[in-house]
Amino acid sequence: MDTCTALCKYTSIEDEPRQIPVDAGAPFDRGDVILRSADNVDFHFYKLLLSLASSFFSNMFSLPQPDSLDGAADRTKHGLPIIPVTEKSVVLRKLLSFCSPVYDTDVPALEDLDIVMSVLDAADKYDMKRVGIFIVKMITAPRFLEKEPMRVFAIACRYRSEAETLVAARYMLRYAVWEPAYVSELDFISGSDFQRLVKYHASCGQAMSQLTRLWSTYPLPLLDCKFCRKKGVSRLSLKEYQDSVIDALRIRPSVESLLNPEWIDSMVKRAGSCIGCRERAPRMFAEYAKELAFPVMAIILEIPLDIDFR
């Protein structure tokens, strides 16, 4: 079995132990030191690059090193020293890729937040500060933020990354404060940080009442037509309509609240709208939400998150 086949077999069966070390292959087939992963994959790398990325390895390599020809077989390979590490090969491959001089142009892929956390933990362990900062800046990508915003918030907050924490906090305004489920990353931030998130959400919701001054500039889309009015059906008053919009935005201070199909359906039913109006309502609210996004965001931008990032 060649190296590639062995690695593929391992990644599909995570818990299968590997007894005989195998080489990681390119680009980790050159260097002056070998890092051996917990699942016995050998990564060749350069001491200089490790030293530049990590004060941990810099201090290690500054110590007197034993003669490579004088070591036992399990401590050297092809005359190169072997450093065993506790990370598995999938994590070590990502970590060393971020230590490469071209990592900022050829960015290693981070498939999910589990991998992100594993690589961040390793970067913490080896004191790779620049690597950690770079990875945290990646977690606000839509593939992470849209799927697990609370995890993104907790990770960014844990690593005191102000910009990314604020992005995640703003994204979570799409949800009612009680909707996001518990995630284990919350255990790594303080109760004070979480309380500030809850307070931020509440403050943004309360600030939505400022929209009442803007109804003339941003008039709400009509929920009925002339045919509805001729029928004499019970209609929603403009004041009730406006109040309902503000109430929805107080709970979820984001224009996405106005795109919720259940909320739109409840509004057109209260308005006694005809079938044609009901069919047009989602499209009208989608167009209206694009316009209202500007004043809503302007209001939110005035609300501080109030987390101490020092």
Backbone as CSV, one residue per row, in Angstrom:
resi,resn,N_x,N_y,N_z,CA_x,CA_y,CA_z,C_x,C_y,C_z
1,MET,0.860,-1.199,0.000,0.000,0.000,0.000,0.889,1.239,0.000
2,ASP,0.672,2.169,-0.962,1.497,3.380,-1.007,1.024,4.390,0.027
3,THR,1.798,5.478,0.162,1.502,6.487,1.189,0.134,7.106,0.999
4,CYS,-0.199,7.454,-0.249,-1.481,8.112,-0.511,-2.643,7.215,-0.121
5,THR,-2.549,5.910,-0.492,-3.612,4.966,-0.154,-3.740,4.816,1.344
6,ALA,-2.579,4.760,2.019,-2.604,4.618,3.474,-3.253,5.813,4.141
7,LEU,-2.918,7.027,3.652,-3.513,8.232,4.227,-5.002,8.281,3.977
8,CYS,-5.435,7.922,2.765,-6.867,7.931,2.458,-7.607,6.936,3.329
9,LYS,-6.977,5.766,3.536,-7.603,4.756,4.378,-7.748,5.264,5.789
10,TYR,-6.729,5.970,6.281,-6.799,6.472,7.653,-7.873,7.531,7.817
11,THR,-7.956,8.456,6.856,-8.924,9.538,7.001,-10.347,9.023,6.949
12,SER,-10.569,7.863,6.341,-11.920,7.316,6.304,-12.221,6.496,7.550
13,ILE,-11.196,6.069,8.256,-11.386,5.303,9.495,-10.535,5.976,10.565
14,GLU,-11.077,6.990,11.198,-10.314,7.858,12.081,-9.683,7.112,13.254
15,ASP,-10.367,6.109,13.762,-9.910,5.470,14.990,-8.934,4.318,14.746
16,GLU,-8.635,4.022,13.504,-7.734,2.897,13.233,-6.293,3.307,13.515
17,PRO,-5.627,2.635,14.454,-4.243,3.007,14.773,-3.291,2.585,13.662
18,ARG,-2.250,3.372,13.438,-1.229,3.020,12.464,0.056,2.738,13.222
19,GLN,0.595,1.530,13.043,1.780,1.113,13.784,3.071,1.536,13.081
20,ILE,3.108,1.390,11.765,4.319,1.703,11.012,4.221,3.121,10.461
21,PRO,5.183,3.998,10.804,5.134,5.379,10.319,5.208,5.444,8.801
22,VAL,4.450,6.365,8.221,4.488,6.603,6.782,4.787,8.081,6.557
23,ASP,5.313,8.392,5.391,5.616,9.779,5.062,4.344,10.503,4.601
24,ALA,4.254,11.773,4.951,3.082,12.557,4.590,3.051,12.883,3.105
25,GLY,4.195,12.856,2.459,4.245,13.183,1.039,4.337,14.690,0.810
26,ALA,4.382,15.079,-0.447,4.520,16.496,-0.809,3.325,17.292,-0.294
27,PRO,3.562,18.525,0.160,4.834,19.269,0.168,5.671,19.031,1.430
28,PHE,5.316,17.996,2.190,6.010,17.746,3.453,7.002,16.588,3.309
29,ASP,7.747,16.627,2.207,8.739,15.585,1.951,10.157,16.137,1.960
30,ARG,10.293,17.398,2.371,11.619,18.012,2.464,11.721,18.787,3.763
31,GLY,12.934,18.863,4.298,13.145,19.615,5.519,14.334,19.103,6.296
32,ASP,14.544,19.695,7.476,15.656,19.269,8.320,15.174,18.774,9.679
33,VAL,13.876,18.529,9.783,13.310,17.964,10.998,12.023,17.246,10.607
34,ILE,11.641,16.256,11.410,10.425,15.492,11.137,9.483,15.616,12.327
35,LEU,8.241,15.993,12.046,7.192,15.974,13.068,6.349,14.734,12.825
36,ARG,6.263,13.882,13.837,5.486,12.637,13.709,4.151,12.799,14.417
37,SER,3.070,12.660,13.667,1.728,12.842,14.224,1.336,11.680,15.124
38,ALA,0.222,11.856,15.831,-0.247,10.821,16.755,-0.630,9.549,16.021
39,ASP,-0.996,9.662,14.742,-1.345,8.474,13.958,-0.195,8.051,13.041
40,ASN,1.040,8.383,13.461,2.259,7.897,12.811,2.402,8.319,11.345
41,VAL,2.191,9.581,11.083,2.500,10.154,9.766,3.640,11.135,9.962
42,ASP,4.694,10.985,9.179,5.891,11.817,9.317,5.840,13.012,8.358
43,PHE,5.943,14.204,8.933,5.931,15.442,8.160,7.332,16.055,8.197
44,HIS,7.984,16.120,7.065,9.267,16.815,6.976,8.992,18.312,6.906
45,PHE,9.774,19.074,7.656,9.595,20.526,7.647,10.919,21.177,8.009
46,TYR,10.957,22.492,7.874,12.188,23.215,8.139,12.145,23.883,9.510
47,LYS,13.233,23.729,10.246,13.326,24.326,11.586,13.154,25.844,11.534
48,LEU,13.717,26.459,10.501,13.632,27.915,10.400,12.174,28.370,10.317
49,LEU,11.366,27.708,9.479,9.963,28.094,9.341,9.194,27.857,10.632
50,LEU,9.488,26.743,11.300,8.836,26.470,12.585,9.227,27.515,13.624
51,SER,10.495,27.898,13.628,10.977,28.885,14.596,10.349,30.257,14.364
52,LEU,10.160,30.613,13.089,9.548,31.900,12.770,8.070,31.927,13.151
53,ALA,7.408,30.785,13.019,5.969,30.722,13.305,5.675,30.499,14.775
54,SER,6.612,29.860,15.491,6.317,29.399,16.849,7.470,29.682,17.809
55,SER,7.190,30.409,18.874,8.215,30.632,19.895,8.505,29.333,20.637
56,PHE,7.524,28.436,20.682,7.728,27.125,21.310,8.854,26.370,20.608
57,PHE,8.754,26.268,19.286,9.790,25.545,18.541,11.080,26.349,18.476
58,SER,10.969,27.671,18.452,12.177,28.496,18.450,13.006,28.227,19.703
59,ASN,12.337,28.164,20.837,13.047,27.868,22.091,13.593,26.445,22.091
60,MET,12.817,25.522,21.547,13.264,24.124,21.501,14.542,23.987,20.682
61,PHE,14.574,24.623,19.512,15.725,24.479,18.619,16.933,25.290,19.091
62,SER,16.717,26.219,20.018,17.849,26.984,20.544,18.630,26.190,21.585
63,LEU,18.030,25.102,22.074,18.704,24.259,23.052,19.717,23.361,22.349
64,PRO,20.754,22.894,23.061,21.723,21.976,22.448,21.010,20.723,21.934
65,GLN,21.297,20.359,20.689,20.646,19.213,20.069,21.580,18.011,20.090
66,PRO,21.020,16.800,20.340,21.857,15.592,20.313,22.320,15.290,18.894
67,ASP,23.435,14.595,18.776,23.959,14.201,17.466,22.957,13.284,16.786
68,SER,22.609,13.616,15.549,21.603,12.824,14.828,22.049,11.381,14.616
69,LEU,23.376,11.145,14.564,23.876,9.788,14.366,23.976,9.029,15.668
70,ASP,23.774,9.722,16.780,23.946,9.105,18.093,22.618,8.678,18.696
71,GLY,21.496,9.008,18.021,20.192,8.735,18.607,19.715,7.333,18.305
72,ALA,18.659,6.958,19.035,18.032,5.662,18.797,17.236,5.731,17.503
73,ALA,16.871,4.553,16.967,16.190,4.489,15.675,14.854,5.203,15.689
74,ASP,14.178,5.197,16.859,12.855,5.827,16.916,12.935,7.329,17.125
75,ARG,14.154,7.874,17.238,14.298,9.317,17.409,14.874,9.995,16.184
76,THR,15.300,9.220,15.193,15.827,9.786,13.950,15.304,8.982,12.763
77,LYS,15.313,9.640,11.624,14.914,8.973,10.382,15.667,9.641,9.255
78,HIS,16.424,8.853,8.505,17.280,9.384,7.437,18.210,10.464,7.981
79,GLY,18.632,10.294,9.211,19.540,11.250,9.826,18.877,12.508,10.358
80,LEU,17.554,12.590,10.277,16.833,13.774,10.747,16.160,13.487,12.081
81,PRO,16.176,14.452,12.997,15.522,14.245,14.291,14.009,14.147,14.144
82,ILE,13.374,13.311,14.953,11.925,13.131,14.941,11.338,13.758,16.209
83,ILE,10.346,14.577,16.029,9.637,15.185,17.165,8.209,14.634,17.179
84,PRO,7.880,13.776,18.130,6.511,13.260,18.203,5.568,14.350,18.735
85,VAL,4.398,14.466,18.139,3.395,15.417,18.612,2.085,14.668,18.835
86,THR,1.176,15.276,19.568,-0.072,14.599,19.924,-1.190,14.836,18.916
87,GLU,-0.970,15.736,17.956,-2.004,16.021,16.963,-2.054,14.922,15.902
88,LYS,-3.249,14.649,15.386,-3.390,13.715,14.282,-2.942,14.370,12.983
89,SER,-2.713,13.539,11.985,-2.138,14.037,10.730,-3.033,15.062,10.035
90,VAL,-4.357,14.897,10.112,-5.248,15.837,9.435,-5.104,17.237,10.021
91,VAL,-4.848,17.322,11.334,-4.661,18.614,11.999,-3.254,19.140,11.751
92,LEU,-2.272,18.272,11.857,-0.882,18.692,11.672,-0.641,19.193,10.245
93,ARG,-1.284,18.560,9.279,-1.140,18.999,7.884,-1.642,20.438,7.725
94,LYS,-2.802,20.742,8.322,-3.344,22.106,8.238,-2.417,23.088,8.952
95,LEU,-1.983,22.708,10.159,-1.160,23.609,10.964,0.139,23.969,10.246
96,LEU,0.838,22.965,9.705,2.098,23.223,9.024,1.877,23.996,7.722
97,SER,0.727,23.799,7.092,0.424,24.558,5.877,0.338,26.044,6.186
98,PHE,-0.185,26.379,7.379,-0.268,27.779,7.776,1.100,28.342,8.154
99,CYS,2.065,27.488,8.373,3.431,27.943,8.672,4.251,28.127,7.400
100,SER,3.681,27.761,6.268,4.368,27.910,4.994,4.413,29.379,4.597
101,PRO,5.454,29.803,3.898,5.562,31.221,3.494,4.446,31.677,2.561
102,VAL,3.732,30.746,1.916,2.706,31.146,0.939,1.297,30.915,1.460
103,TYR,1.154,30.720,2.790,-0.174,30.382,3.306,-1.197,31.498,3.098
104,ASP,-0.726,32.758,2.994,-1.676,33.861,2.842,-2.169,34.011,1.402
105,THR,-1.511,33.343,0.447,-1.995,33.365,-0.932,-2.571,32.015,-1.336
106,ASP,-2.040,30.946,-0.786,-2.556,29.603,-1.030,-3.131,29.096,0.290
107,VAL,-4.312,29.595,0.637,-4.864,29.372,1.980,-5.305,27.923,2.155
108,PRO,-4.839,27.259,3.211,-5.294,25.883,3.481,-6.801,25.853,3.736
109,ALA,-7.433,24.802,3.271,-8.886,24.679,3.441,-9.221,24.254,4.870
110,LEU,-10.232,24.895,5.432,-10.769,24.512,6.732,-12.225,24.111,6.498
111,GLU,-12.474,22.804,6.520,-13.759,22.294,6.065,-14.915,22.618,7.003
112,ASP,-14.655,22.615,8.298,-15.730,22.889,9.252,-15.126,23.450,10.535
113,LEU,-15.996,23.848,11.470,-15.516,24.485,12.700,-14.846,23.498,13.653
114,ASP,-15.108,22.217,13.499,-14.386,21.228,14.306,-12.901,21.235,13.946
115,ILE,-12.624,21.270,12.648,-11.236,21.360,12.193,-10.630,22.692,12.627
116,VAL,-11.399,23.766,12.510,-10.925,25.086,12.938,-10.475,25.035,14.392
117,MET,-11.310,24.464,15.262,-10.979,24.415,16.687,-9.746,23.552,16.944
118,SER,-9.631,22.433,16.246,-8.464,21.560,16.435,-7.170,22.267,16.037
119,VAL,-7.218,22.986,14.913,-6.019,23.698,14.455,-5.719,24.886,15.374
120,LEU,-6.754,25.583,15.821,-6.541,26.694,16.751,-5.956,26.206,18.079
121,ASP,-6.443,25.082,18.573,-5.898,24.519,19.817,-4.417,24.181,19.647
122,ALA,-4.079,23.621,18.494,-2.674,23.289,18.232,-1.835,24.558,18.105
123,ALA,-2.366,25.571,17.436,-1.643,26.838,17.308,-1.424,27.473,18.676
124,ASP,-2.415,27.366,19.541,-2.272,27.856,20.924,-1.175,27.098,21.652
125,LYS,-1.220,25.799,21.522,-0.273,24.920,22.225,1.170,25.249,21.850
126,TYR,1.418,25.515,20.574,2.774,25.773,20.096,3.071,27.272,19.971
127,ASP,2.181,28.089,20.533,2.380,29.536,20.573,2.605,30.119,19.183
128,MET,1.718,29.728,18.256,1.758,30.276,16.891,0.720,31.390,16.790
129,LYS,1.056,32.549,17.303,0.092,33.642,17.419,-0.415,34.128,16.068
130,ARG,0.478,34.310,15.114,0.057,34.819,13.800,-0.849,33.821,13.089
131,VAL,-0.561,32.555,13.245,-1.405,31.519,12.643,-2.808,31.579,13.250
132,GLY,-2.869,31.700,14.577,-4.159,31.778,15.261,-4.975,32.968,14.801
133,ILE,-4.331,34.136,14.688,-5.025,35.356,14.252,-5.561,35.190,12.835
134,PHE,-4.754,34.602,11.966,-5.159,34.419,10.569,-6.359,33.482,10.472
135,ILE,-6.348,32.400,11.243,-7.449,31.427,11.185,-8.743,32.037,11.703
136,VAL,-8.671,32.794,12.789,-9.880,33.407,13.349,-10.510,34.354,12.343
137,LYS,-9.694,35.022,11.538,-10.242,35.930,10.524,-11.007,35.172,9.442
138,MET,-10.784,33.864,9.329,-11.441,33.071,8.301,-12.828,32.583,8.723
139,ILE,-13.139,32.613,10.023,-14.344,31.918,10.483,-15.636,32.682,10.221
140,THR,-15.543,33.929,9.758,-16.772,34.656,9.418,-17.183,34.404,7.969
141,ALA,-16.535,33.466,7.312,-16.958,33.078,5.962,-18.394,32.552,6.034
142,PRO,-19.206,32.801,5.005,-20.612,32.384,5.036,-20.820,30.910,5.371
143,ARG,-19.920,30.033,4.917,-20.125,28.604,5.167,-20.073,28.263,6.650
144,PHE,-19.399,29.095,7.443,-19.378,28.908,8.889,-20.469,29.725,9.568
145,LEU,-20.543,30.994,9.208,-21.428,31.932,9.896,-22.902,31.577,9.706
146,GLU,-23.279,31.209,8.500,-24.684,30.916,8.234,-25.134,29.624,8.905
147,LYS,-24.207,28.705,9.094,-24.558,27.404,9.669,-24.486,27.404,11.183
148,GLU,-23.455,28.031,11.747,-23.247,27.972,13.195,-22.787,29.328,13.745
149,PRO,-23.651,30.332,13.721,-23.228,31.677,14.156,-22.825,31.751,15.622
150,MET,-23.477,30.980,16.498,-23.111,31.022,17.909,-21.705,30.471,18.133
151,ARG,-21.341,29.429,17.416,-19.984,28.889,17.528,-18.964,29.909,17.021
152,VAL,-19.286,30.567,15.909,-18.378,31.577,15.373,-18.191,32.698,16.389
153,PHE,-19.292,33.139,16.989,-19.198,34.191,18.005,-18.306,33.752,19.162
154,ALA,-18.552,32.556,19.686,-17.806,32.088,20.857,-16.321,31.917,20.549
155,ILE,-16.002,31.400,19.364,-14.590,31.219,18.986,-13.903,32.571,18.839
156,ALA,-14.542,33.482,18.121,-13.952,34.810,17.921,-13.791,35.543,19.243
157,CYS,-14.788,35.407,20.117,-14.731,36.069,21.419,-13.632,35.466,22.286
158,ARG,-13.509,34.158,22.260,-12.460,33.479,23.040,-11.079,33.983,22.657
159,TYR,-10.873,34.199,21.361,-9.559,34.642,20.889,-9.468,36.162,20.785
160,ARG,-10.450,36.849,21.383,-10.456,38.313,21.517,-10.268,39.001,20.174
161,SER,-10.955,38.490,19.186,-10.903,39.082,17.852,-12.131,39.974,17.688
162,GLU,-11.945,41.266,17.855,-13.066,42.196,17.949,-13.909,42.240,16.678
163,ALA,-13.283,42.386,15.529,-14.030,42.523,14.277,-14.881,41.293,14.004
164,GLU,-14.302,40.108,14.172,-15.025,38.872,13.883,-16.126,38.622,14.912
165,THR,-15.890,38.990,16.164,-16.924,38.843,17.194,-18.127,39.718,16.867
166,LEU,-17.876,40.939,16.419,-18.962,41.860,16.088,-19.741,41.380,14.864
167,VAL,-19.036,40.845,13.871,-19.715,40.304,12.688,-20.670,39.187,13.093
168,ALA,-20.198,38.280,13.952,-21.038,37.166,14.395,-22.211,37.658,15.237
169,ALA,-21.972,38.630,16.111,-23.046,39.170,16.954,-24.125,39.810,16.085
170,ARG,-23.729,40.527,15.057,-24.708,41.153,14.155,-25.474,40.102,13.358
171,TYR,-24.789,39.070,12.948,-25.488,38.016,12.200,-26.544,37.340,13.075
172,MET,-26.260,37.211,14.364,-27.190,36.539,15.262,-28.437,37.356,15.556
173,LEU,-28.473,38.598,15.095,-29.687,39.394,15.238,-30.819,38.834,14.383
174,ARG,-30.497,37.928,13.486,-31.522,37.278,12.669,-32.373,36.318,13.497
175,TYR,-31.889,35.995,14.669,-32.577,35.029,15.528,-33.103,35.722,16.778
176,ALA,-34.175,35.176,17.340,-34.602,35.620,18.663,-33.521,35.213,19.656
177,VAL,-33.402,35.950,20.736,-32.287,35.734,21.654,-32.304,34.332,22.251
178,TRP,-33.466,33.696,22.313,-33.571,32.366,22.926,-33.400,31.225,21.910
179,GLU,-33.297,31.544,20.641,-33.294,30.489,19.614,-31.978,29.728,19.456
180,PRO,-30.808,30.380,19.430,-29.564,29.615,19.233,-29.343,28.610,20.367
181,ALA,-28.992,27.398,19.994,-28.770,26.337,20.982,-27.390,26.482,21.620
182,TYR,-27.220,25.818,22.760,-25.926,25.801,23.455,-24.872,25.142,22.574
183,VAL,-23.673,25.706,22.578,-22.524,25.098,21.902,-21.380,25.031,22.905
184,SER,-20.555,24.014,22.775,-19.496,23.784,23.769,-18.481,24.913,23.823
185,GLU,-18.326,25.654,22.720,-17.357,26.764,22.704,-17.726,27.861,23.688
186,LEU,-18.990,27.923,24.098,-19.398,28.926,25.081,-18.707,28.704,26.427
187,ASP,-18.256,27.490,26.681,-17.568,27.203,27.940,-16.229,27.925,28.039
188,PHE,-15.725,28.409,26.911,-14.404,29.047,26.902,-14.478,30.571,26.953
189,ILE,-15.705,31.119,27.026,-15.824,32.565,27.199,-16.489,32.830,28.545
190,SER,-16.381,34.040,29.023,-16.915,34.366,30.341,-18.421,34.603,30.286
191,GLY,-19.053,34.474,31.442,-20.471,34.799,31.539,-20.724,36.254,31.205
192,SER,-19.750,37.104,31.527,-19.864,38.524,31.212,-19.926,38.747,29.703
193,ASP,-19.088,38.028,28.944,-19.091,38.171,27.490,-20.437,37.744,26.912
194,PHE,-20.980,36.639,27.411,-22.263,36.161,26.905,-23.388,37.135,27.282
195,GLN,-23.322,37.669,28.501,-24.342,38.618,28.937,-24.320,39.865,28.056
196,ARG,-23.120,40.279,27.633,-23.000,41.436,26.745,-23.633,41.153,25.385
197,LEU,-23.535,39.916,24.923,-24.188,39.536,23.670,-25.709,39.650,23.805
198,VAL,-26.254,39.146,24.913,-27.693,39.215,25.156,-28.142,40.677,25.249
199,LYS,-27.357,41.480,25.969,-27.678,42.900,26.103,-27.623,43.604,24.751
200,TYR,-26.638,43.278,23.937,-26.504,43.870,22.598,-27.737,43.557,21.757
201,HIS,-28.176,42.315,21.800,-29.359,41.901,21.053,-30.581,42.698,21.512
202,ALA,-30.752,42.811,22.835,-31.896,43.543,23.380,-31.836,45.024,22.995
203,SER,-30.645,45.617,23.057,-30.490,47.037,22.710,-30.816,47.292,21.250
204,CYS,-30.382,46.385,20.376,-30.688,46.531,18.951,-32.196,46.420,18.716
205,GLY,-32.828,45.488,19.440,-34.271,45.321,19.306,-35.032,46.554,19.759
206,GLN,-34.638,47.103,20.891,-35.308,48.302,21.404,-35.114,49.492,20.472
207,ALA,-33.958,49.558,19.833,-33.657,50.689,18.951,-34.486,50.670,17.675
208,MET,-35.127,49.548,17.360,-35.937,49.476,16.141,-37.134,50.419,16.177
209,SER,-37.507,50.885,17.373,-38.614,51.840,17.473,-38.281,53.153,16.752
210,GLN,-36.993,53.387,16.470,-36.595,54.597,15.743,-37.148,54.621,14.313
211,LEU,-37.544,53.452,13.820,-38.074,53.384,12.464,-39.405,54.121,12.318
212,THR,-40.083,54.361,13.441,-41.379,55.049,13.365,-41.244,56.434,12.744
213,ARG,-40.046,57.020,12.814,-39.821,58.341,12.226,-39.591,58.274,10.718
214,LEU,-39.477,57.044,10.202,-39.063,56.887,8.810,-40.149,56.310,7.913
215,TRP,-41.374,56.153,8.438,-42.421,55.517,7.627,-42.730,56.335,6.372
216,SER,-42.615,57.635,6.438,-42.904,58.448,5.245,-41.844,58.234,4.162
217,THR,-40.612,57.965,4.592,-39.522,57.708,3.642,-39.545,56.275,3.145
218,TYR,-39.911,55.369,4.031,-39.959,53.946,3.687,-41.363,53.400,3.950
219,PRO,-42.345,53.776,3.128,-43.720,53.315,3.357,-43.822,51.799,3.185
220,LEU,-44.599,51.188,4.056,-44.758,49.739,4.015,-45.517,49.309,2.767
221,PRO,-45.211,48.112,2.235,-45.939,47.626,1.050,-47.398,47.333,1.396
222,LEU,-48.287,47.606,0.446,-49.709,47.379,0.677,-50.011,45.882,0.756
223,LEU,-50.891,45.532,1.682,-51.289,44.141,1.850,-52.660,43.859,1.246
224,ASP,-53.276,44.870,0.663,-54.574,44.659,0.041,-54.668,45.496,-1.229
225,CYS,-55.728,45.260,-1.982,-55.935,45.975,-3.242,-57.352,46.560,-3.273
226,LYS,-57.710,47.206,-4.369,-59.037,47.801,-4.471,-60.129,46.746,-4.358
227,PHE,-59.861,45.572,-4.908,-60.853,44.506,-4.851,-61.105,44.089,-3.404
228,CYS,-60.020,44.011,-2.610,-60.156,43.647,-1.188,-61.033,44.674,-0.473
229,ARG,-60.808,45.951,-0.758,-61.529,47.008,-0.055,-63.012,47.041,-0.459
230,LYS,-63.285,46.772,-1.744,-64.666,46.759,-2.201,-65.470,45.645,-1.528
231,LYS,-64.783,44.573,-1.213,-65.460,43.452,-0.553,-65.844,43.806,0.882
232,GLY,-65.212,44.855,1.422,-65.519,45.270,2.785,-64.972,44.346,3.850
233,VAL,-63.923,43.594,3.511,-63.344,42.681,4.493,-62.627,43.493,5.574
234,SER,-62.452,42.869,6.736,-61.759,43.542,7.830,-60.302,43.770,7.433
235,ARG,-59.853,45.003,7.501,-58.486,45.326,7.110,-57.654,45.743,8.307
236,LEU,-56.382,45.506,8.175,-55.421,45.901,9.196,-55.184,47.406,9.084
237,SER,-55.334,48.114,10.192,-55.081,49.554,10.144,-53.588,49.811,9.939
238,LEU,-53.267,50.968,9.385,-51.867,51.309,9.142,-51.073,51.298,10.442
239,LYS,-51.660,51.808,11.525,-50.964,51.824,12.826,-50.673,50.404,13.304
240,GLU,-51.667,49.503,13.177,-51.438,48.110,13.586,-50.364,47.456,12.728
241,TYR,-50.407,47.771,11.468,-49.429,47.238,10.520,-48.015,47.687,10.907
242,GLN,-47.856,48.973,11.139,-46.545,49.505,11.510,-46.059,48.928,12.835
243,ASP,-46.954,48.833,13.805,-46.590,48.282,15.111,-46.160,46.821,14.990
244,SER,-46.820,46.076,14.113,-46.470,44.661,13.929,-45.078,44.510,13.342
245,VAL,-44.730,45.403,12.431,-43.387,45.376,11.845,-42.337,45.693,12.912
246,ILE,-42.596,46.712,13.719,-41.657,47.071,14.793,-41.528,45.929,15.790
247,ASP,-42.640,45.289,16.144,-42.604,44.168,17.102,-41.765,43.013,16.556
248,ALA,-41.915,42.725,15.270,-41.129,41.641,14.661,-39.642,41.968,14.693
249,LEU,-39.314,43.238,14.439,-37.905,43.648,14.428,-37.337,43.757,15.844
250,ARG,-38.171,43.974,16.828,-37.675,43.982,18.216,-37.221,42.583,18.624
251,ILE,-37.944,41.569,18.187,-37.600,40.191,18.547,-36.377,39.721,17.765
252,ARG,-36.364,40.038,16.483,-35.237,39.675,15.609,-34.833,40.934,14.844
253,PRO,-33.887,41.713,15.368,-33.541,43.023,14.779,-32.764,42.908,13.473
254,SER,-33.421,42.347,12.478,-32.802,42.156,11.175,-33.906,42.167,10.128
255,VAL,-33.615,42.727,8.953,-34.651,42.784,7.920,-35.071,41.389,7.472
256,GLU,-34.247,40.376,7.749,-34.630,39.016,7.409,-35.902,38.588,8.143
257,SER,-36.216,39.267,9.256,-37.447,38.970,9.987,-38.670,39.191,9.110
258,LEU,-38.590,40.170,8.205,-39.719,40.504,7.349,-39.830,39.559,6.153
259,LEU,-38.896,38.629,6.034,-38.939,37.652,4.944,-39.420,36.292,5.433
260,ASN,-39.719,36.214,6.731,-40.195,34.953,7.303,-41.575,34.624,6.731
261,PRO,-41.717,33.496,6.027,-43.007,33.157,5.399,-44.162,33.096,6.398
262,GLU,-43.916,32.586,7.607,-44.992,32.492,8.598,-45.459,33.882,9.028
263,TRP,-44.514,34.806,9.195,-44.880,36.165,9.600,-45.659,36.859,8.481
264,ILE,-45.197,36.719,7.238,-45.899,37.325,6.103,-47.315,36.772,5.989
265,ASP,-47.445,35.460,6.163,-48.766,34.828,6.061,-49.714,35.344,7.143
266,SER,-49.177,35.519,8.350,-50.024,36.025,9.444,-50.474,37.450,9.171
267,MET,-49.617,38.254,8.533,-49.963,39.638,8.246,-51.055,39.743,7.175
268,VAL,-50.916,38.963,6.104,-51.913,39.046,5.044,-53.261,38.488,5.505
269,LYS,-53.228,37.532,6.415,-54.478,37.010,6.964,-55.159,38.070,7.824
270,ARG,-54.363,38.779,8.621,-54.941,39.839,9.455,-55.495,40.967,8.600
271,ALA,-54.893,41.174,7.432,-55.352,42.233,6.539,-56.579,41.804,5.742
272,GLY,-56.920,40.518,5.797,-58.056,40.026,5.025,-57.816,40.107,3.536
273,SER,-56.593,39.900,3.120,-56.224,40.080,1.717,-56.801,38.974,0.833
274,CYS,-56.956,39.318,-0.444,-57.421,38.329,-1.408,-56.268,37.415,-1.817
275,ILE,-56.567,36.397,-2.616,-55.540,35.423,-3.015,-54.419,36.104,-3.798
276,GLY,-54.787,37.045,-4.668,-53.767,37.740,-5.454,-52.806,38.520,-4.586
277,CYS,-53.346,39.214,-3.559,-52.485,39.978,-2.646,-51.570,39.049,-1.862
278,ARG,-52.118,37.917,-1.447,-51.314,36.965,-0.676,-50.166,36.404,-1.507
279,GLU,-50.422,36.203,-2.774,-49.372,35.679,-3.640,-48.290,36.714,-3.899
280,ARG,-48.690,37.995,-3.931,-47.712,39.062,-4.195,-46.924,39.466,-2.956
281,ALA,-47.472,39.189,-1.769,-46.866,39.678,-0.528,-45.401,39.280,-0.346
282,PRO,-45.017,37.992,-0.527,-43.592,37.645,-0.323,-42.657,38.445,-1.217
283,ARG,-43.048,38.629,-2.482,-42.197,39.399,-3.403,-42.099,40.861,-2.964
284,MET,-43.223,41.431,-2.540,-43.215,42.831,-2.109,-42.355,43.028,-0.868
285,PHE,-42.439,42.077,0.083,-41.629,42.199,1.296,-40.144,41.988,0.987
286,ALA,-39.834,41.135,0.024,-38.436,40.929,-0.359,-37.842,42.224,-0.909
287,GLU,-38.628,42.920,-1.731,-38.156,44.193,-2.280,-38.074,45.261,-1.192
288,TYR,-39.048,45.246,-0.302,-39.070,46.246,0.767,-37.905,46.036,1.740
289,ALA,-37.593,44.780,2.023,-36.504,44.482,2.959,-35.177,45.030,2.453
290,LYS,-34.980,45.010,1.130,-33.741,45.557,0.565,-33.634,47.057,0.843
291,GLU,-34.760,47.760,0.749,-34.758,49.198,1.015,-34.585,49.486,2.508
292,LEU,-35.299,48.716,3.328,-35.268,48.969,4.772,-33.936,48.550,5.403
293,ALA,-33.167,47.738,4.695,-31.884,47.261,5.243,-30.961,48.423,5.583
294,PHE,-31.016,49.496,4.824,-30.112,50.626,5.053,-30.413,51.336,6.374
295,PRO,-31.650,51.765,6.639,-31.895,52.405,7.942,-31.751,51.447,9.124
296,VAL,-32.108,50.178,8.928,-31.954,49.209,10.018,-30.482,49.048,10.376
297,MET,-29.633,48.904,9.364,-28.199,48.758,9.632,-27.621,50.036,10.227
298,ALA,-28.117,51.179,9.788,-27.635,52.451,10.351,-27.934,52.523,11.844
299,ILE,-29.092,52.029,12.237,-29.454,51.997,13.663,-28.552,51.027,14.426
300,ILE,-28.336,49.840,13.851,-27.524,48.812,14.512,-26.080,49.267,14.667
301,LEU,-25.571,49.992,13.673,-24.181,50.452,13.739,-23.928,51.399,14.910
302,GLU,-24.997,51.999,15.427,-24.860,52.910,16.563,-24.840,52.171,17.908
303,ILE,-25.129,50.872,17.902,-25.214,50.101,19.150,-23.877,49.413,19.421
304,PRO,-23.219,49.699,20.550,-21.937,49.038,20.849,-22.148,47.636,21.415
305,LEU,-21.237,46.734,21.094,-21.278,45.385,21.660,-20.811,45.400,23.113
306,ASP,-19.912,46.307,23.436,-19.503,46.549,24.814,-18.773,45.382,25.473
307,ILE,-18.027,44.612,24.664,-17.170,43.557,25.207,-15.750,44.108,25.298
308,ASP,-15.087,43.848,26.414,-13.714,44.300,26.608,-12.776,43.311,25.915
309,PHE,-12.133,43.721,24.827,-11.280,42.823,24.051,-9.794,42.928,24.443
310,ARG,-9.530,43.647,25.508,-8.123,43.778,25.914,-7.624,42.487,26.554
